[in-house]
Amino acid sequence: MKKQTYASVWDALEDTAESAANMRMRAQLMIEVEQYVKKSGLSQTAVAKRLGVTQPRLNDLLRGKIDKFSLDALVNMLNTAGWHVSLRVKKAA
């Protein structure tokens, strides 16, 4: 069997390059939210309120349930909390 290497875990798991790119972006935004929660020092309930979501929804995010979050939802959460989300686009190698 030939050994395969991938640029990211998402490239290995997803069927298309488009799906992998979407998952990479979602994962990065989820990491940003998680770091925000940790740095805030607040309860999940208080942070959820700042993000405009319920505590169970925030808990899903903190448990890594990436399939439950769209890019739009993650961007909206961060914007509601006062964060600016930007996107950089470059040609693939």
Secondary structure, DSSP 4 states (H G I P E B T S, - for coil): ------SSHHHHHSSSHHHHHHHHHHHHHHHHHHHHHHHH---HHHHHHHHTS-HHHHHHHHTT-GGG--HHHHHHHHHHTT-----------
